[in-house]
Amino acid sequence: MLYSKRFIDRLKPHLEITKEICIEVDIHLNEVQLYGRLTHIGKDGQFDYSVHTIWKNQLLEMWIRHLVLNVLRPSNVALTSRWLDDKKLYSFVPVESPEKHLGELLDLYWQGLHRPLHFFPKSSCEYMEHRLKDKDIEYCLN
């Protein structure tokens, strides 16, 4: 895939400071065991990118990986996550009580394994975007 020179110019500084390391994941929360590996990690935190506007499911995946990073709290890595897309740089800062937030998502995942859940990532992101702009709840739900 060919990337535009403009995108490569924006991407290059992030790749230069991200010397990739891998972090093993073994977390037990709310009766769920998470095993795996976090990749795209450097001393400055997680970094990933796409040449297209980030998809809502990619944003959700980034949030989950960010929570996992914050639960693990590796000593040599900043607890931040970034995603560069064709329009902007998304950033997540360190999270207070990441176990709580990740645990809530794991509970939903577990429920979804046993019965269908109403899960609408696009609508949820739209709701949060309006809430972050200080819109009232009634406005956000319409």
Secondary structure as UniProt FT lines:
FT   HELIX           5..17
FT   STRAND          21..29
FT   TURN            30..31
FT   STRAND          32..42
FT   TURN            43..44
FT   STRAND          45..49
FT   HELIX           56..72
FT   TURN            75..76
FT   STRAND          81..84
FT   STRAND          89..92
FT   HELIX           98..114
FT   HELIX           121..132
FT   TURN            133..134
FT   HELIX           137..141
//
